[in-house]
Amino acid sequence: MTSIVRNNLLTREGYTPYCGEARCTAGMPRTTWDGEQFRCRCGWRSSFPADFIAEYKATWLKLRAALATN
């Protein structure tokens, strides 16, 4: 079963998860993509497994390529 966050990451363009730090000093904002994981201004960084990150990158690479050819 895929989590809601993982599903959203694979199906909603531009979606980013909220900070996962319980004591986030930045107010629990949405994170930003750093090319490998998602990062918060407070310093927290997600830890999705490599296989999921590969799937995430491939999903959006394919979509962008398809959009570029239309």
PDB file of N, CA, C and O in Angstrom:
ATOM      1  N   MET A   1       0.839  -1.186   0.000  1.00  0.00           N
ATOM      2  CA  MET A   1       0.000   0.000   0.000  1.00  0.00           C
ATOM      3  C   MET A   1       0.884   1.250   0.000  1.00  0.00           C
ATOM      4  O   MET A   1       1.861   1.329   0.744  1.00  0.00           O
ATOM      5  N   THR A   2       0.536   2.202  -0.825  1.00  0.00           N
ATOM      6  CA  THR A   2       1.286   3.445  -0.928  1.00  0.00           C
ATOM      7  C   THR A   2       0.678   4.491  -0.007  1.00  0.00           C
ATOM      8  O   THR A   2      -0.544   4.595   0.101  1.00  0.00           O
ATOM      9  N   SER A   3       1.529   5.265   0.657  1.00  0.00           N
ATOM     10  CA  SER A   3       1.025   6.310   1.542  1.00  0.00           C
ATOM     11  C   SER A   3       0.412   7.442   0.720  1.00  0.00           C
ATOM     12  O   SER A   3       0.694   7.576  -0.470  1.00  0.00           O
ATOM     13  N   ILE A   4      -0.412   8.239   1.353  1.00  0.00           N
ATOM     14  CA  ILE A   4      -1.018   9.391   0.688  1.00  0.00           C
ATOM     15  C   ILE A   4       0.066  10.321   0.172  1.00  0.00           C
ATOM     16  O   ILE A   4      -0.032  10.825  -0.947  1.00  0.00           O
ATOM     17  N   VAL A   5       1.093  10.554   0.968  1.00  0.00           N
ATOM     18  CA  VAL A   5       2.173  11.455   0.551  1.00  0.00           C
ATOM     19  C   VAL A   5       2.869  10.906  -0.686  1.00  0.00           C
ATOM     20  O   VAL A   5       3.084  11.640  -1.650  1.00  0.00           O
ATOM     21  N   ARG A   6       3.219   9.647  -0.673  1.00  0.00           N
ATOM     22  CA  ARG A   6       3.900   9.058  -1.840  1.00  0.00           C
ATOM     23  C   ARG A   6       2.997   9.086  -3.066  1.00  0.00           C
ATOM     24  O   ARG A   6       3.454   9.391  -4.168  1.00  0.00           O
ATOM     25  N   ASN A   7       1.730   8.774  -2.884  1.00  0.00           N
ATOM     26  CA  ASN A   7       0.790   8.839  -3.997  1.00  0.00           C
ATOM     27  C   ASN A   7       0.726  10.261  -4.557  1.00  0.00           C
ATOM     28  O   ASN A   7       0.776  10.452  -5.772  1.00  0.00           O
ATOM     29  N   ASN A   8       0.619  11.242  -3.688  1.00  0.00           N
ATOM     30  CA  ASN A   8       0.566  12.634  -4.137  1.00  0.00           C
ATOM     31  C   ASN A   8       1.846  13.033  -4.862  1.00  0.00           C
ATOM     32  O   ASN A   8       1.793  13.742  -5.867  1.00  0.00           O
ATOM     33  N   LEU A   9       2.983  12.588  -4.366  1.00  0.00           N
ATOM     34  CA  LEU A   9       4.254  12.921  -5.018  1.00  0.00           C
ATOM     35  C   LEU A   9       4.317  12.367  -6.438  1.00  0.00           C
ATOM     36  O   LEU A   9       4.946  12.962  -7.313  1.00  0.00           O
ATOM     37  N   LEU A  10       3.669  11.236  -6.665  1.00  0.00           N
ATOM     38  CA  LEU A  10       3.706  10.602  -7.983  1.00  0.00           C
ATOM     39  C   LEU A  10       2.574  11.040  -8.909  1.00  0.00           C
ATOM     40  O   LEU A  10       2.613  10.752 -10.105  1.00  0.00           O
ATOM     41  N   THR A  11       1.570  11.729  -8.374  1.00  0.00           N
ATOM     42  CA  THR A  11       0.411  12.070  -9.207  1.00  0.00           C
ATOM     43  C   THR A  11       0.065  13.550  -9.252  1.00  0.00           C
ATOM     44  O   THR A  11      -0.722  13.965 -10.103  1.00  0.00           O
ATOM     45  N   ARG A  12       0.620  14.345  -8.374  1.00  0.00           N
ATOM     46  CA  ARG A  12       0.287  15.776  -8.341  1.00  0.00           C
ATOM     47  C   ARG A  12       1.528  16.600  -8.639  1.00  0.00           C
ATOM     48  O   ARG A  12       2.426  16.723  -7.805  1.00  0.00           O
ATOM     49  N   GLU A  13       1.564  17.153  -9.818  1.00  0.00           N
ATOM     50  CA  GLU A  13       2.730  17.935 -10.212  1.00  0.00           C
ATOM     51  C   GLU A  13       2.937  19.102  -9.248  1.00  0.00           C
ATOM     52  O   GLU A  13       1.994  19.823  -8.920  1.00  0.00           O
ATOM     53  N   GLY A  14       4.163  19.276  -8.805  1.00  0.00           N
ATOM     54  CA  GLY A  14       4.504  20.371  -7.905  1.00  0.00           C
ATOM     55  C   GLY A  14       4.231  20.104  -6.435  1.00  0.00           C
ATOM     56  O   GLY A  14       4.541  20.938  -5.585  1.00  0.00           O
ATOM     57  N   TYR A  15       3.651  18.943  -6.125  1.00  0.00           N
ATOM     58  CA  TYR A  15       3.352  18.615  -4.733  1.00  0.00           C
ATOM     59  C   TYR A  15       4.644  18.421  -3.953  1.00  0.00           C
ATOM     60  O   TYR A  15       5.580  17.783  -4.437  1.00  0.00           O
ATOM     61  N   THR A  16       4.691  18.965  -2.758  1.00  0.00           N
ATOM     62  CA  THR A  16       5.801  18.698  -1.843  1.00  0.00           C
ATOM     63  C   THR A  16       5.225  18.425  -0.461  1.00  0.00           C
ATOM     64  O   THR A  16       4.226  19.035  -0.078  1.00  0.00           O
ATOM     65  N   PRO A  17       5.837  17.520   0.289  1.00  0.00           N
ATOM     66  CA  PRO A  17       5.321  17.215   1.622  1.00  0.00           C
ATOM     67  C   PRO A  17       5.631  18.332   2.613  1.00  0.00           C
ATOM     68  O   PRO A  17       6.498  19.175   2.384  1.00  0.00           O
ATOM     69  N   TYR A  18       4.900  18.310   3.709  1.00  0.00           N
ATOM     70  CA  TYR A  18       5.205  19.223   4.807  1.00  0.00           C
ATOM     71  C   TYR A  18       6.479  18.763   5.497  1.00  0.00           C
ATOM     72  O   TYR A  18       6.879  17.606   5.366  1.00  0.00           O
ATOM     73  N   CYS A  19       7.107  19.656   6.222  1.00  0.00           N
ATOM     74  CA  CYS A  19       8.281  19.325   7.019  1.00  0.00           C
ATOM     75  C   CYS A  19       7.928  18.185   7.975  1.00  0.00           C
ATOM     76  O   CYS A  19       6.823  18.139   8.517  1.00  0.00           O
ATOM     77  N   GLY A  20       8.863  17.281   8.174  1.00  0.00           N
ATOM     78  CA  GLY A  20       8.640  16.144   9.054  1.00  0.00           C
ATOM     79  C   GLY A  20       9.278  16.290  10.425  1.00  0.00           C
ATOM     80  O   GLY A  20       9.255  15.353  11.223  1.00  0.00           O
ATOM     81  N   GLU A  21       9.843  17.446  10.703  1.00  0.00           N
ATOM     82  CA  GLU A  21      10.480  17.682  12.002  1.00  0.00           C
ATOM     83  C   GLU A  21       9.411  18.055  13.022  1.00  0.00           C
ATOM     84  O   GLU A  21       8.699  19.042  12.838  1.00  0.00           O
ATOM     85  N   ALA A  22       9.293  17.278  14.089  1.00  0.00           N
ATOM     86  CA  ALA A  22       8.269  17.521  15.106  1.00  0.00           C
ATOM     87  C   ALA A  22       8.393  18.903  15.734  1.00  0.00           C
ATOM     88  O   ALA A  22       7.388  19.497  16.125  1.00  0.00           O
ATOM     89  N   ARG A  23       9.597  19.411  15.834  1.00  0.00           N
ATOM     90  CA  ARG A  23       9.814  20.739  16.433  1.00  0.00           C
ATOM     91  C   ARG A  23      10.378  21.707  15.394  1.00  0.00           C
ATOM     92  O   ARG A  23      11.373  22.390  15.635  1.00  0.00           O
ATOM     93  N   CYS A  24       9.732  21.749  14.255  1.00  0.00           N
ATOM     94  CA  CYS A  24      10.181  22.594  13.144  1.00  0.00           C
ATOM     95  C   CYS A  24      10.185  24.061  13.564  1.00  0.00           C
ATOM     96  O   CYS A  24       9.180  24.588  14.041  1.00  0.00           O
ATOM     97  N   THR A  25      11.321  24.703  13.381  1.00  0.00           N
ATOM     98  CA  THR A  25      11.456  26.118  13.735  1.00  0.00           C
ATOM     99  C   THR A  25      10.960  27.038  12.627  1.00  0.00           C
ATOM    100  O   THR A  25      10.930  28.257  12.800  1.00  0.00           O
ATOM    101  N   ALA A  26      10.575  26.468  11.495  1.00  0.00           N
ATOM    102  CA  ALA A  26      10.100  27.265  10.362  1.00  0.00           C
ATOM    103  C   ALA A  26       8.576  27.250  10.244  1.00  0.00           C
ATOM    104  O   ALA A  26       8.024  27.829   9.308  1.00  0.00           O
ATOM    105  N   GLY A  27       7.890  26.595  11.184  1.00  0.00           N
ATOM    106  CA  GLY A  27       6.432  26.588  11.175  1.00  0.00           C
ATOM    107  C   GLY A  27       5.784  25.480  10.365  1.00  0.00           C
ATOM    108  O   GLY A  27       4.632  25.615   9.953  1.00  0.00           O
ATOM    109  N   MET A  28       6.503  24.381  10.127  1.00  0.00           N
ATOM    110  CA  MET A  28       5.984  23.215   9.395  1.00  0.00           C
ATOM    111  C   MET A  28       5.534  23.549   7.966  1.00  0.00           C
ATOM    112  O   MET A  28       4.427  23.179   7.574  1.00  0.00           O
ATOM    113  N   PRO A  29       6.361  24.234   7.191  1.00  0.00           N
ATOM    114  CA  PRO A  29       5.967  24.590   5.822  1.00  0.00           C
ATOM    115  C   PRO A  29       6.075  23.404   4.872  1.00  0.00           C
ATOM    116  O   PRO A  29       6.557  22.332   5.236  1.00  0.00           O
ATOM    117  N   ARG A  30       5.620  23.624   3.663  1.00  0.00           N
ATOM    118  CA  ARG A  30       5.889  22.667   2.592  1.00  0.00           C
ATOM    119  C   ARG A  30       7.394  22.693   2.348  1.00  0.00           C
ATOM    120  O   ARG A  30       8.048  23.720   2.527  1.00  0.00           O
ATOM    121  N   THR A  31       7.921  21.573   1.946  1.00  0.00           N
ATOM    122  CA  THR A  31       9.354  21.466   1.701  1.00  0.00           C
ATOM    123  C   THR A  31       9.677  21.832   0.255  1.00  0.00           C
ATOM    124  O   THR A  31       8.781  22.081  -0.552  1.00  0.00           O
ATOM    125  N   THR A  32      10.958  21.860  -0.052  1.00  0.00           N
ATOM    126  CA  THR A  32      11.407  22.076  -1.426  1.00  0.00           C
ATOM    127  C   THR A  32      12.245  20.876  -1.849  1.00  0.00           C
ATOM    128  O   THR A  32      12.869  20.211  -1.021  1.00  0.00           O
ATOM    129  N   TRP A  33      12.246  20.615  -3.138  1.00  0.00           N
ATOM    130  CA  TRP A  33      12.997  19.500  -3.716  1.00  0.00           C
ATOM    131  C   TRP A  33      14.430  19.949  -3.917  1.00  0.00           C
ATOM    132  O   TRP A  33      14.665  20.991  -4.528  1.00  0.00           O
ATOM    133  N   ASP A  34      15.399  19.185  -3.416  1.00  0.00           N
ATOM    134  CA  ASP A  34      16.810  19.559  -3.583  1.00  0.00           C
ATOM    135  C   ASP A  34      17.518  18.719  -4.649  1.00  0.00           C
ATOM    136  O   ASP A  34      18.740  18.773  -4.787  1.00  0.00           O
ATOM    137  N   GLY A  35      16.737  17.951  -5.394  1.00  0.00           N
ATOM    138  CA  GLY A  35      17.304  17.103  -6.435  1.00  0.00           C
ATOM    139  C   GLY A  35      17.464  15.655  -6.012  1.00  0.00           C
ATOM    140  O   GLY A  35      17.630  14.770  -6.852  1.00  0.00           O
ATOM    141  N   GLU A  36      17.414  15.415  -4.712  1.00  0.00           N
ATOM    142  CA  GLU A  36      17.542  14.054  -4.180  1.00  0.00           C
ATOM    143  C   GLU A  36      16.505  13.735  -3.102  1.00  0.00           C
ATOM    144  O   GLU A  36      16.045  12.598  -2.999  1.00  0.00           O
ATOM    145  N   GLN A  37      16.144  14.716  -2.317  1.00  0.00           N
ATOM    146  CA  GLN A  37      15.159  14.562  -1.248  1.00  0.00           C
ATOM    147  C   GLN A  37      14.445  15.907  -1.089  1.00  0.00           C
ATOM    148  O   GLN A  37      14.737  16.866  -1.804  1.00  0.00           O
ATOM    149  N   PHE A  38      13.503  15.958  -0.138  1.00  0.00           N
ATOM    150  CA  PHE A  38      12.785  17.193   0.151  1.00  0.00           C
ATOM    151  C   PHE A  38      13.379  17.803   1.414  1.00  0.00           C
ATOM    152  O   PHE A  38      13.688  17.093   2.371  1.00  0.00           O
ATOM    153  N   ARG A  39      13.533  19.113   1.407  1.00  0.00           N
ATOM    154  CA  ARG A  39      14.229  19.798   2.488  1.00  0.00           C
ATOM    155  C   ARG A  39      13.375  20.960   3.009  1.00  0.00           C
ATOM    156  O   ARG A  39      12.666  21.626   2.256  1.00  0.00           O
ATOM    157  N   CYS A  40      13.470  21.175   4.317  1.00  0.00           N
ATOM    158  CA  CYS A  40      12.790  22.299   4.967  1.00  0.00           C
ATOM    159  C   CYS A  40      13.819  23.360   5.341  1.00  0.00           C
ATOM    160  O   CYS A  40      15.005  23.070   5.499  1.00  0.00           O
ATOM    161  N   ARG A  41      13.348  24.575   5.478  1.00  0.00           N
ATOM    162  CA  ARG A  41      14.234  25.678   5.899  1.00  0.00           C
ATOM    163  C   ARG A  41      14.839  25.435   7.278  1.00  0.00           C
ATOM    164  O   ARG A  41      15.890  25.994   7.594  1.00  0.00           O
ATOM    165  N   CYS A  42      14.194  24.607   8.108  1.00  0.00           N
ATOM    166  CA  CYS A  42      14.709  24.336   9.453  1.00  0.00           C
ATOM    167  C   CYS A  42      15.902  23.384   9.429  1.00  0.00           C
ATOM    168  O   CYS A  42      16.570  23.194  10.446  1.00  0.00           O
ATOM    169  N   GLY A  43      16.169  22.784   8.264  1.00  0.00           N
ATOM    170  CA  GLY A  43      17.276  21.842   8.145  1.00  0.00           C
ATOM    171  C   GLY A  43      16.848  20.393   8.001  1.00  0.00           C
ATOM    172  O   GLY A  43      17.662  19.538   7.653  1.00  0.00           O
ATOM    173  N   TRP A  44      15.576  20.108   8.264  1.00  0.00           N
ATOM    174  CA  TRP A  44      15.081  18.740   8.115  1.00  0.00           C
ATOM    175  C   TRP A  44      15.154  18.331   6.657  1.00  0.00           C
ATOM    176  O   TRP A  44      14.943  19.152   5.765  1.00  0.00           O
ATOM    177  N   ARG A  45      15.453  17.059   6.414  1.00  0.00           N
ATOM    178  CA  ARG A  45      15.506  16.511   5.057  1.00  0.00           C
ATOM    179  C   ARG A  45      14.799  15.166   5.067  1.00  0.00           C
ATOM    180  O   ARG A  45      15.019  14.346   5.958  1.00  0.00           O
ATOM    181  N   SER A  46      13.955  14.945   4.077  1.00  0.00           N
ATOM    182  CA  SER A  46      13.239  13.666   3.995  1.00  0.00           C
ATOM    183  C   SER A  46      14.221  12.521   3.796  1.00  0.00           C
ATOM    184  O   SER A  46      15.391  12.735   3.481  1.00  0.00           O
ATOM    185  N   SER A  47      13.732  11.320   3.982  1.00  0.00           N
ATOM    186  CA  SER A  47      14.596  10.143   3.818  1.00  0.00           C
ATOM    187  C   SER A  47      13.860   9.043   3.061  1.00  0.00           C
ATOM    188  O   SER A  47      13.832   7.889   3.487  1.00  0.00           O
ATOM    189  N   PHE A  48      13.262   9.423   1.928  1.00  0.00           N
ATOM    190  CA  PHE A  48      12.608   8.422   1.093  1.00  0.00           C
ATOM    191  C   PHE A  48      13.659   7.452   0.582  1.00  0.00           C
ATOM    192  O   PHE A  48      14.782   7.864   0.290  1.00  0.00           O
ATOM    193  N   PRO A  49      13.320   6.168   0.466  1.00  0.00           N
ATOM    194  CA  PRO A  49      14.291   5.191  -0.034  1.00  0.00           C
ATOM    195  C   PRO A  49      14.653   5.463  -1.497  1.00  0.00           C
ATOM    196  O   PRO A  49      13.886   6.066  -2.248  1.00  0.00           O
ATOM    197  N   ALA A  50      15.830   5.005  -1.867  1.00  0.00           N
ATOM    198  CA  ALA A  50      16.359   5.252  -3.213  1.00  0.00           C
ATOM    199  C   ALA A  50      15.422   4.753  -4.307  1.00  0.00           C
ATOM    200  O   ALA A  50      15.292   5.404  -5.344  1.00  0.00           O
ATOM    201  N   ASP A  51      14.772   3.619  -4.099  1.00  0.00           N
ATOM    202  CA  ASP A  51      13.882   3.107  -5.149  1.00  0.00           C
ATOM    203  C   ASP A  51      12.682   4.014  -5.368  1.00  0.00           C
ATOM    204  O   ASP A  51      12.226   4.172  -6.501  1.00  0.00           O
ATOM    205  N   PHE A  52      12.163   4.613  -4.303  1.00  0.00           N
ATOM    206  CA  PHE A  52      11.047   5.544  -4.464  1.00  0.00           C
ATOM    207  C   PHE A  52      11.512   6.820  -5.158  1.00  0.00           C
ATOM    208  O   PHE A  52      10.818   7.332  -6.037  1.00  0.00           O
ATOM    209  N   ILE A  53      12.664   7.335  -4.779  1.00  0.00           N
ATOM    210  CA  ILE A  53      13.188   8.555  -5.414  1.00  0.00           C
ATOM    211  C   ILE A  53      13.415   8.307  -6.904  1.00  0.00           C
ATOM    212  O   ILE A  53      13.130   9.180  -7.723  1.00  0.00           O
ATOM    213  N   ALA A  54      13.919   7.142  -7.261  1.00  0.00           N
ATOM    214  CA  ALA A  54      14.110   6.807  -8.679  1.00  0.00           C
ATOM    215  C   ALA A  54      12.767   6.792  -9.409  1.00  0.00           C
ATOM    216  O   ALA A  54      12.661   7.291 -10.529  1.00  0.00           O
ATOM    217  N   GLU A  55      11.751   6.223  -8.780  1.00  0.00           N
ATOM    218  CA  GLU A  55      10.416   6.200  -9.383  1.00  0.00           C
ATOM    219  C   GLU A  55       9.865   7.616  -9.520  1.00  0.00           C
ATOM    220  O   GLU A  55       9.274   7.956 -10.544  1.00  0.00           O
ATOM    221  N   TYR A  56      10.055   8.436  -8.500  1.00  0.00           N
ATOM    222  CA  TYR A  56       9.598   9.832  -8.522  1.00  0.00           C
ATOM    223  C   TYR A  56      10.245  10.595  -9.681  1.00  0.00           C
ATOM    224  O   TYR A  56       9.559  11.260 -10.456  1.00  0.00           O
ATOM    225  N   LYS A  57      11.548  10.492  -9.788  1.00  0.00           N
ATOM    226  CA  LYS A  57      12.261  11.190 -10.867  1.00  0.00           C
ATOM    227  C   LYS A  57      11.809  10.691 -12.236  1.00  0.00           C
ATOM    228  O   LYS A  57      11.577  11.493 -13.140  1.00  0.00           O
ATOM    229  N   ALA A  58      11.681   9.383 -12.395  1.00  0.00           N
ATOM    230  CA  ALA A  58      11.278   8.806 -13.679  1.00  0.00           C
ATOM    231  C   ALA A  58       9.861   9.223 -14.061  1.00  0.00           C
ATOM    232  O   ALA A  58       9.587   9.506 -15.227  1.00  0.00           O
ATOM    233  N   THR A  59       8.972   9.260 -13.090  1.00  0.00           N
ATOM    234  CA  THR A  59       7.582   9.644 -13.349  1.00  0.00           C
ATOM    235  C   THR A  59       7.511  11.038 -13.944  1.00  0.00           C
ATOM    236  O   THR A  59       6.849  11.252 -14.959  1.00  0.00           O
ATOM    237  N   TRP A  60       8.188  11.985 -13.316  1.00  0.00           N
ATOM    238  CA  TRP A  60       8.092  13.375 -13.775  1.00  0.00           C
ATOM    239  C   TRP A  60       8.942  13.626 -15.007  1.00  0.00           C
ATOM    240  O   TRP A  60       8.620  14.512 -15.800  1.00  0.00           O
ATOM    241  N   LEU A  61      10.006  12.882 -15.190  1.00  0.00           N
ATOM    242  CA  LEU A  61      10.803  13.000 -16.408  1.00  0.00           C
ATOM    243  C   LEU A  61       9.975  12.560 -17.617  1.00  0.00           C
ATOM    244  O   LEU A  61       9.981  13.219 -18.657  1.00  0.00           O
ATOM    245  N   LYS A  62       9.262  11.437 -17.471  1.00  0.00           N
ATOM    246  CA  LYS A  62       8.408  10.937 -18.559  1.00  0.00           C
ATOM    247  C   LYS A  62       7.289  11.922 -18.874  1.00  0.00           C
ATOM    248  O   LYS A  62       7.002  12.183 -20.043  1.00  0.00           O
ATOM    249  N   LEU A  63       6.660  12.466 -17.847  1.00  0.00           N
ATOM    250  CA  LEU A  63       5.564  13.402 -18.062  1.00  0.00           C
ATOM    251  C   LEU A  63       6.059  14.660 -18.767  1.00  0.00           C
ATOM    252  O   LEU A  63       5.425  15.139 -19.707  1.00  0.00           O
ATOM    253  N   ARG A  64       7.174  15.186 -18.321  1.00  0.00           N
ATOM    254  CA  ARG A  64       7.715  16.401 -18.950  1.00  0.00           C
ATOM    255  C   ARG A  64       8.115  16.141 -20.397  1.00  0.00           C
ATOM    256  O   ARG A  64       7.926  16.998 -21.259  1.00  0.00           O
ATOM    257  N   ALA A  65       8.663  14.967 -20.662  1.00  0.00           N
ATOM    258  CA  ALA A  65       9.037  14.612 -22.037  1.00  0.00           C
ATOM    259  C   ALA A  65       7.790  14.507 -22.912  1.00  0.00           C
ATOM    260  O   ALA A  65       7.792  14.966 -24.054  1.00  0.00           O
ATOM    261  N   ALA A  66       6.738  13.912 -22.385  1.00  0.00           N
ATOM    262  CA  ALA A  66       5.491  13.780 -23.143  1.00  0.00           C
ATOM    263  C   ALA A  66       4.880  15.148 -23.423  1.00  0.00           C
ATOM    264  O   ALA A  66       4.379  15.390 -24.521  1.00  0.00           O
ATOM    265  N   LEU A  67       4.918  16.031 -22.449  1.00  0.00           N
ATOM    266  CA  LEU A  67       4.370  17.374 -22.640  1.00  0.00           C
ATOM    267  C   LEU A  67       5.179  18.172 -23.651  1.00  0.00           C
ATOM    268  O   LEU A  67       4.622  18.977 -24.398  1.00  0.00           O
ATOM    269  N   ALA A  68       6.473  17.955 -23.679  1.00  0.00           N
ATOM    270  CA  ALA A  68       7.345  18.687 -24.598  1.00  0.00           C
ATOM    271  C   ALA A  68       7.105  18.286 -26.049  1.00  0.00           C
ATOM    272  O   ALA A  68       7.359  19.076 -26.958  1.00  0.00           O
ATOM    273  N   THR A  69       6.620  17.075 -26.274  1.00  0.00           N
ATOM    274  CA  THR A  69       6.394  16.614 -27.645  1.00  0.00           C
ATOM    275  C   THR A  69       5.003  16.964 -28.155  1.00  0.00           C
ATOM    276  O   THR A  69       4.714  16.784 -29.338  1.00  0.00           O
ATOM    277  N   ASN A  70       4.155  17.454 -27.291  1.00  0.00           N
ATOM    278  CA  ASN A  70       2.784  17.820 -27.715  1.00  0.00           C
ATOM    279  C   ASN A  70       2.702  19.244 -28.157  1.00  0.00           C
ATOM    280  O   ASN A  70       1.630  19.710 -28.543  1.00  0.00           O
TER     281      ASN A  70
END
